Structures are given as C-alpha cells and as structure tokens.
Amino acid sequence: MANLYLTHKCNRGCPFCFARKVFREGGGNIDEILTVEEVKTLINHFPNQFHEFGILGGEPFLYPHLGELLELLWQNNIRPKIFTSATNPMPASIRNIDALNMPVKFIVNVDTRDTYSDGKYEHLVQFFSKFNAVSSLSYTILDLNADTTFLFDLIDRFKLLTRSIRVGVALPIYKGGNQYVAKEQYEQLAAFFVQFARDALARNVLLGMDCGFVACMFTPTQIGTLQRCGVNFSFMCGAAIDIGPKLKAWNCFPLFQLHHENVLESKDVGELVQKFNAKTDEYFNHTTGIFEECGDCKYYRRRVCEGGCKSFKSI
C-alpha cells in the first residue's frame, strides 16, 4: 500500500506531528494539493499495482475534491483507507457515502477529551455515529503516563465494529523539531505498552503495532504477555511511499526532508521502494539500528527487528 498526501491543511496541531514542521520549514504553499488528475496519472502509470491507498494529510476532510478522488479510486478497484481526526464537518461527499456498501475504511486518530474544543468533539461524535461500522482508532504514544481508558470508552460508546487500535510511537522527524519519545525512554515505553495491552484485553480490544517499536525494548516475559493479549507484532520498517503534490514521493514522514523522488521516473512501485532504500542506506552509511548494540542483536541479524526509526540517527 502507498499513501496519497492530499493537503497541508489541518486544524489539530498535534505536538508530535511530522507534517506540520516539515511543511512550515519548507516554505510551501498552504493551498498546494495533490490533484485528482495527478492521481489519475499515477494510476495509469502503475496499472493494477495499487489495491489500496492510505489517504493522508494534513486533514483529508479539508481536501476540496475528496468525493471526486474517491470515485476515481473506486472506479479502479482501489480501496481508500482514510486517516482523519474527524474533527471537521464531514464534507458532503463523505456524508453521502453508504458506509456498508462502499469499500472504504476510516482510521481515526484520537486523543483525550481535553485536547478537543466542544465544536471539534461534536464533529467527532457525529462522525462516529454514522461510520462506526467502518472505523477503527489510531493512537500515538507520547505521554508515558497517559491513561488509555478513554480509547476503550470511545469504542464502547460508539459501538465500533472493529475493536482494535493502531498504536504508533511519537518519532522525531529528520534533524528533529517535533515532540517524540526519546530512545532512552524505550524501557519505560515497553512497560507502558504492556500495561496498555493488558487493559485492552480486559476490554476485549486488540492492539496493533505501527511505527517505532523495537524488539529489544521488551523482556521475554513482556513479549509473552503481549502474545497472550493478542498484540499484532511488528518491529520492521521500510519505505511507506507517501505521494504528494506534483507526484513527488518520499520514504516516510520522519525522513521527508532526506530525499524526494518523482514517481513517474520509476517503472513500478518495487523500483521506487528500491530507490528509497538505497538512498536511506547511503545517507546513513549502511549502519544498523538506533542503538549501538543493534549490530550484534539476534533480532536484527534474524531480520525480526529493523532496529528502530532511522530518523533518530539524524538528531
């Protein structure tokens, strides 16, 4: 799966956000968007290579041509997975979707109630009331003392059919500038996540690992606990392939500033991934993971763990 980065506009301002600082420092045009025509060109250039697109921003609900884009994807048998905060009024193109009969999924990035104004929270309530059947939650760990009960309460309150939470770790962007969990805190992070998994099991919720986790942060006992809790393990990393305006692509948001590629200069997605992997390896001098011990790590040697986010190596 690749991701379509539609717009820079967003109304949340999360402190760990990758996109906000990168865009601001880049001096970009806030009104710049990935056009529907560009997406059509992308699909035609890579026929039958995409079956699903992550839809990113900024905030996709602030993209002015969302309905037209969704129709294009459906016509090409491509399923959109929309990542949203759901704190903006639903555009008409979203309100009119027959959620049970259209191939669409929403990943809703949520936080505690105190981070929302009353108006934004009401938009979130209205969204879940309509799309509870095709929505699941996403949560980024930044505060290692946070109470995650609110996540389970949201799932129960809105009767979300997908009782799972996509959990990522707040990571630094290339050369720093946002808030993130320091790698020196990863032992504490592991303890937090294990308790999170226990609490999730008690509420009949599954956790899935997104970016940022490394195998060595957990003890064998903790790994066993996570297995019993049904956690979907992932300690690997790779080119996410985010495609933005003018069909410029980057490896992933933490490494946004490192290198861009024009997607039309690759014959297929595999070649595009190889280019990013080669550029990343070259920049970081083919070094191993984020810890000095990674080179001798049994998990790293067995390709069970990638060694953490390479953005740490730039700060």
C-alpha positions as CSV (number, residue, x, y, z in Angstrom):
1,M,0.0,0.0,0.0
2,A,1.2,3.5,-0.8
3,N,-0.3,6.8,0.7
4,L,-1.7,9.8,-1.0
5,Y,-0.9,13.0,0.8
6,L,-3.7,15.3,-0.3
7,T,-3.4,18.6,1.5
8,H,-1.2,20.5,4.0
9,K,-4.2,21.9,5.8
10,C,-5.1,20.6,9.3
11,N,-6.8,22.0,12.3
12,R,-5.4,19.8,15.1
13,G,-1.8,20.9,15.7
14,C,-0.6,17.7,17.4
15,P,2.8,18.2,19.1
16,F,4.3,15.0,17.6
17,C,3.1,15.8,14.0
18,F,5.6,15.1,11.3
19,A,3.9,17.1,8.6
20,R,3.4,20.5,10.2
21,K,7.1,21.4,10.9
22,V,8.3,19.9,7.6
23,F,5.8,21.9,5.6
24,R,6.4,25.2,7.5
25,E,10.2,24.9,7.2
26,G,9.9,24.0,3.6
27,G,8.2,27.3,2.9
28,G,5.4,25.6,0.9
29,N,2.1,26.9,-0.3
30,I,-0.6,26.0,2.2
31,D,-3.1,25.8,-0.7
32,E,-1.0,23.3,-2.6
33,I,-2.8,20.0,-3.1
34,L,-2.4,16.6,-4.9
35,T,-4.8,17.0,-7.8
36,V,-7.3,14.3,-8.9
37,E,-5.7,14.5,-12.4
38,E,-2.3,13.7,-10.8
39,V,-3.7,10.7,-9.1
40,K,-5.3,9.5,-12.4
41,T,-1.8,9.9,-14.0
42,L,-0.3,7.8,-11.1
43,I,-2.8,5.0,-11.5
44,N,-2.3,4.9,-15.3
45,H,1.5,4.9,-14.9
46,F,1.3,1.9,-12.5
47,P,-1.6,-0.1,-13.8
48,N,-3.0,-2.8,-11.4
49,Q,-0.3,-2.1,-8.9
50,F,-2.4,-0.4,-6.3
51,H,-5.3,-2.2,-4.5
52,E,-5.5,0.2,-1.5
53,F,-4.3,3.7,-0.8
54,G,-3.9,5.4,2.5
55,I,-5.4,8.8,2.3
56,L,-3.4,11.3,4.3
57,G,-2.9,15.0,5.1
58,G,-3.0,17.4,6.7
59,E,-6.6,16.5,7.1
60,P,-8.3,14.7,4.2
61,F,-11.7,16.2,5.1
62,L,-10.2,19.7,4.2
63,Y,-9.3,18.4,0.7
64,P,-11.7,20.1,-1.7
65,H,-12.0,17.2,-4.2
66,L,-12.4,14.3,-1.8
67,G,-15.6,13.0,-3.4
68,E,-14.1,13.1,-6.9
69,L,-11.0,11.3,-5.7
70,L,-13.0,8.5,-4.0
71,E,-15.0,7.9,-7.2
72,L,-11.7,7.6,-9.2
73,L,-10.3,5.1,-6.7
74,W,-13.5,3.0,-6.7
75,Q,-13.6,3.0,-10.5
76,N,-10.2,1.5,-10.5
77,N,-11.0,-1.1,-7.8
78,I,-8.7,0.7,-5.3
79,R,-9.9,0.8,-1.7
80,P,-9.3,4.1,0.2
81,K,-8.2,3.9,3.8
82,I,-8.8,7.5,5.1
83,F,-6.7,8.7,8.1
84,T,-8.6,11.5,9.7
85,S,-9.1,13.3,13.0
86,A,-12.8,13.6,12.2
87,T,-12.9,17.0,13.9
88,N,-14.0,18.9,10.9
89,P,-17.5,19.0,9.5
90,M,-18.0,16.0,7.2
91,P,-17.9,17.1,3.6
92,A,-21.0,16.2,1.6
93,S,-19.0,13.6,-0.3
94,I,-18.4,11.8,3.0
95,R,-21.9,12.3,4.5
96,N,-23.5,10.7,1.4
97,I,-21.4,7.5,1.5
98,D,-23.3,4.3,2.0
99,A,-20.7,3.0,4.5
100,L,-22.0,-0.6,4.5
101,N,-21.9,-0.9,0.7
102,M,-18.9,1.1,-0.3
103,P,-15.3,-0.2,0.0
104,V,-13.9,2.4,2.4
105,K,-12.3,2.4,5.8
106,F,-11.5,5.2,8.3
107,I,-8.6,5.2,10.7
108,V,-9.4,7.9,13.2
109,N,-6.5,9.5,15.1
110,V,-7.9,10.3,18.6
111,D,-6.6,11.8,21.8
112,T,-8.0,12.7,25.2
113,R,-11.2,14.8,25.6
114,D,-9.3,17.8,26.9
115,T,-7.5,18.2,23.5
116,Y,-10.7,19.0,21.7
117,S,-12.9,22.1,21.7
118,D,-16.6,21.4,22.2
119,G,-17.1,22.0,18.5
120,K,-14.4,19.7,17.3
121,Y,-15.6,17.0,19.7
122,E,-19.1,17.3,18.4
123,H,-17.9,16.7,14.9
124,L,-16.1,13.6,16.1
125,V,-19.3,12.4,17.8
126,Q,-21.3,12.9,14.6
127,F,-18.7,11.1,12.5
128,F,-18.7,8.0,14.7
129,S,-22.4,8.0,14.9
130,K,-22.5,7.5,11.1
131,F,-19.4,5.5,10.4
132,N,-19.0,3.2,13.4
133,A,-19.2,0.2,11.2
134,V,-16.1,1.1,9.1
135,S,-13.9,3.0,11.5
136,S,-11.2,2.0,13.9
137,L,-9.0,4.0,16.2
138,S,-5.4,5.1,16.0
139,Y,-3.3,6.4,18.9
140,T,0.2,7.8,19.0
141,I,2.1,7.3,22.3
142,L,3.9,10.5,23.5
143,D,2.9,10.8,27.2
144,L,4.2,7.7,29.0
145,N,1.9,8.4,32.0
146,A,-1.3,8.7,29.9
147,D,-4.5,6.9,30.9
148,T,-5.6,5.0,27.8
149,T,-9.1,4.1,29.2
150,F,-10.7,6.8,27.0
151,L,-9.8,4.8,23.9
152,F,-11.8,1.8,25.1
153,D,-14.6,4.0,26.2
154,L,-14.8,5.5,22.7
155,I,-15.0,2.0,21.2
156,D,-17.8,1.1,23.5
157,R,-19.7,4.3,23.4
158,F,-19.9,4.4,19.6
159,K,-20.1,0.6,19.2
160,L,-17.2,0.4,16.8
161,L,-17.3,-2.9,15.0
162,T,-13.6,-3.1,14.7
163,R,-12.4,-3.4,18.2
164,S,-8.7,-2.7,17.6
165,I,-6.4,0.3,18.0
166,R,-3.4,1.1,15.7
167,V,-0.7,2.2,18.1
168,G,2.4,4.1,17.0
169,V,5.2,5.8,18.9
170,A,5.9,9.5,18.5
171,L,9.1,9.7,16.4
172,P,11.4,12.5,15.6
173,I,11.4,14.0,12.1
174,Y,14.7,14.2,10.2
175,K,17.0,16.6,12.3
176,G,14.4,17.0,15.0
177,G,11.9,19.7,15.8
178,N,8.7,17.9,16.9
179,Q,8.0,16.1,20.2
180,Y,8.8,12.4,20.4
181,V,9.6,9.6,22.8
182,A,13.4,9.5,23.3
183,K,15.1,6.2,22.7
184,E,16.4,6.4,26.3
185,Q,12.8,6.0,27.4
186,Y,12.1,2.9,25.5
187,E,12.3,0.6,28.5
188,Q,9.6,2.8,30.1
189,L,7.7,2.8,26.8
190,A,7.7,-1.0,26.8
191,A,6.2,-1.2,30.3
192,F,3.6,1.4,29.3
193,F,2.6,-0.6,26.2
194,V,2.4,-3.9,28.0
195,Q,0.0,-2.4,30.6
196,F,-1.9,-0.9,27.7
197,A,-2.2,-4.3,26.1
198,R,-3.4,-5.9,29.4
199,D,-6.1,-3.1,29.8
200,A,-7.1,-3.7,26.2
201,L,-7.5,-7.4,26.7
202,A,-9.8,-6.7,29.7
203,R,-12.0,-4.6,27.4
204,N,-11.9,-7.0,24.5
205,V,-9.8,-4.8,22.3
206,L,-6.8,-5.8,20.2
207,L,-3.7,-3.6,19.8
208,G,-1.6,-3.4,16.6
209,M,2.0,-2.0,16.4
210,D,2.7,0.7,13.9
211,C,6.0,2.6,13.6
212,G,8.6,3.0,16.4
213,F,8.8,-0.2,18.3
214,V,12.0,-2.3,18.6
215,A,12.2,-5.9,19.8
216,C,14.9,-5.4,22.5
217,M,12.7,-2.9,24.4
218,F,10.7,-5.8,25.7
219,T,11.8,-8.5,28.0
220,P,10.9,-12.2,27.1
221,T,8.2,-12.1,29.8
222,Q,6.7,-8.9,28.4
223,I,6.7,-10.5,24.9
224,G,4.8,-13.4,26.3
225,T,2.3,-11.1,27.9
226,L,1.8,-9.3,24.6
227,Q,1.3,-12.6,22.8
228,R,-1.4,-13.6,25.3
229,C,-3.0,-10.3,24.8
230,G,-3.2,-10.9,21.0
231,V,-1.0,-8.0,20.1
232,N,-0.1,-7.9,16.4
233,F,3.7,-7.6,16.5
234,S,5.8,-5.5,14.1
235,F,9.4,-4.4,14.6
236,M,10.1,-3.9,11.0
237,C,10.4,-0.7,8.9
238,G,10.6,0.2,5.3
239,A,9.6,2.7,2.7
240,A,6.0,3.8,3.3
241,I,5.8,5.7,0.0
242,D,3.9,8.9,0.6
243,I,3.0,10.6,-2.7
244,G,2.2,14.3,-2.6
245,P,1.6,17.2,-4.9
246,K,3.3,17.1,-8.3
247,L,3.6,13.4,-7.8
248,K,6.7,13.8,-5.6
249,A,7.2,10.9,-3.2
250,W,9.2,10.5,0.0
251,N,10.2,7.4,2.0
252,C,8.1,8.3,5.1
253,F,7.3,11.5,7.1
254,P,10.2,11.1,9.6
255,L,12.6,11.1,6.6
256,F,10.6,13.6,4.5
257,Q,13.5,16.1,4.2
258,L,16.1,13.5,3.3
259,H,15.1,12.7,-0.3
260,H,12.2,13.0,-2.8
261,E,11.5,11.1,-6.0
262,N,9.3,11.8,-9.0
263,V,7.2,8.7,-9.1
264,L,6.9,8.8,-12.9
265,E,10.6,8.2,-13.2
266,S,10.2,4.6,-11.8
267,K,8.7,1.8,-13.9
268,D,6.9,0.2,-11.0
269,V,6.4,0.5,-7.2
270,G,9.1,-2.0,-6.5
271,E,11.7,0.1,-8.3
272,L,10.5,3.2,-6.3
273,V,10.9,1.3,-3.0
274,Q,14.4,0.2,-4.0
275,K,15.4,3.8,-4.7
276,F,14.3,4.9,-1.3
277,N,16.0,2.0,0.4
278,A,19.3,2.7,-1.4
279,K,19.2,6.4,-0.7
280,T,18.5,5.8,3.0
281,D,21.3,3.2,3.3
282,E,23.7,5.5,1.5
283,Y,22.9,8.5,3.7
284,F,23.2,6.6,7.0
285,N,26.4,4.8,5.7
286,H,24.8,1.4,5.8
287,T,24.8,1.5,9.6
288,T,22.5,-0.7,11.7
289,G,19.8,0.4,14.1
290,I,19.4,3.2,16.5
291,F,21.3,1.6,19.4
292,E,25.0,0.7,19.5
293,E,24.0,-2.9,20.3
294,C,21.9,-3.3,17.2
295,G,24.8,-4.7,15.1
296,D,25.2,-7.7,17.4
297,C,21.5,-8.1,18.2
298,K,20.0,-11.5,17.5
299,Y,16.7,-9.9,16.5
300,Y,18.4,-7.6,14.0
301,R,20.5,-10.4,12.5
302,R,17.5,-12.6,12.0
303,R,15.5,-9.8,10.4
304,V,12.9,-9.9,13.1
305,C,13.6,-6.2,14.0
306,E,14.8,-3.3,11.8
307,G,16.5,-1.6,14.7
308,G,14.1,1.4,15.1
309,C,13.3,4.5,13.2
310,K,16.4,5.9,11.3
311,S,15.2,9.4,12.0
312,F,16.9,9.1,15.4
313,K,20.3,8.8,13.6
314,S,19.9,12.4,12.3
315,I,19.3,14.2,15.5
